[in-house]
Amino acid sequence: MTDLTADATVIEQPGAGTAARNPAAPGGGRTVAAAVPASLVARLAAGVTAAGEPALVETVAPLTGERLAGLPQSTPADVEVAFQLARRAQPAWAALPVRRRAAVLLRFHDLLLKRQDEVLDLIQAETGKARLHAFEEVLAVAMAARHYGRAAHSYLRDKRHGGALPVLTQAIEARRPKGVIGHISPWNYPLELSIGDALPAFAAGNAVVNKPDTQTALTALWARELLIEAGLPADLWQVVIGDGPVIGPAVVEHADYVSFTGSTRTGREVAQRAAARLVGASLELGGKNAMLVLADADLDRAAEGAVRACFSSAGQLCISIERLLVHRSVADEFLARFAERTRALRLGGGLAYGADMGSLVSVRQLDATVRHVADAVKAGATVVAGGRARPDLGPFFHEPTILDGVTPDMAVCAEETFGPVVSVYRFDTEDEAVAAANSTPYGLNSSVWTKDLRRGRELAARLRTGTVNVNEGYAAAYGSVSAPMGGMGESGLGRRHGAEGILRYTEAQTIASQRLIPIAPAFGLDDRQFAAVFTGGLRVLKALRFK
Ligand code: NAD
């Protein structure tokens, strides 16, 4: 175990020197154990649906390797109970006016901003990420809460349609909640991916059974507590914890709709189970995201942007950049500036602002990162910056790493690393850059850097990814919460945010009323005459430009 008191211990990497944004790391002396005491763990753990004397699973604080919590494990029978409780609570919630439900989200927004330090501690303790990166989650969740708190009413209100026969048929499209949503979330953004996706489900009148990753369950449980404080009926959000391959399928088995975020491999399995039950699913999966630096890019801004895009949450971000495609004419200059900034990043392990990058979450993520770097180097790639695990800082730390000379035979070229490793490639023409960016089965996020915004947007249209950021890495698109976010290809199905992010949790119901005449032979017309009258009517409607 590494002896780190959690007071923003910040270690400069060799070559560091230009990161002056947080020159003095704040103190505080709080250890993970002090920030997440046993009493807090016990209080939060009481929110898990698990009967009797459940088995406990221990989690470890990635920053230090010390024991963090013993968490009760739900069984498949507990999952069934969770769905029963949620199902019982849901109709009364759905019967409330949308604005009453949305008001809970707005109160939650205020509580979250006020009490953010509590959850920043938890996120850091459970994931090991830097506090700044934990704050990104608070930001994202607050934005989603505000958006759906304000806009749910307009997304969900009844819409009138021109009916089958003008004037005589009136059709209304209504939105009904699905019922109980099965919501499975990963460890990498534990606040955003547990509650961020649940908020629109609640606003739409659903209950939610959430299975967070055990490693980051405390954060989800804290969010649940806060939402209850904001006015959510307690039974409406059930949290079950347990082994993914056991409890995950149990959640899918009972759900009226599944919202899943995680790896493409697991996503496929979830999709198959949901399909067998004929329930819908949205799947937010992996990526191998590219950033294109065009010849006219502002290289300093692009280099700064690349640092954020590649190393936020130590690269354990589904939309982070793992491939840098740079125009050959500026590649050396860009790489020099990017490498200088990367070497200057300060790795740190404290529960306070100050470090530029934290730890990886687990030995599994560390091993995957080390393997990708080692394989690439063995096959001839060059390490431009970083390249080493840093057990001197904590058990799972790894330096932010830039690789050059990566070739298609290397795993790091096409497989998602999900760690702080980026490879640099050069291109001569934009066609070549687009082809390279699109040469992956994934299609989650991409980024284009150019001084010519119009050109950037034109290029964006040729990239096969659900989000494209021009002159930003990922935050511009992700933070634009009224616009949809999600993946093409093997990066997923469906979208979070915007209209799609809430309508996925609803069933469309059309209520059509017919007046005066039936849509069938009447008034003494025989079948042939009816067909002739309606044929003429259809021609007239088209000529009159009826939709
Ligand atoms: P994972 O697929 O291993 O686990 C995700 C969740 O699924 C966990 O809660 C896990 O316990 C559960 N699970 C495991 N097996 C299951 C099964 N058979 N049935 C149902 N649920 C099961 O993914 P991970 O390693 O925890 O997360 C990292 C991955 O998530 C990366 O690939 C990353 O790109 C992706 N991700 C995508 C997004 C997005 O929005 N597209 C966001 C964050 C992470």
Residues whose N, C-alpha, C, O or C-beta is under 5 A from the ligand:
A	BS01	NAD	I184 S185 P186 W187 K211 P212 D213 G242 G244 P245 G248 P249 T261 G262 S263 T264 T266 E269 E284 L285 G286 G287 C318 S491
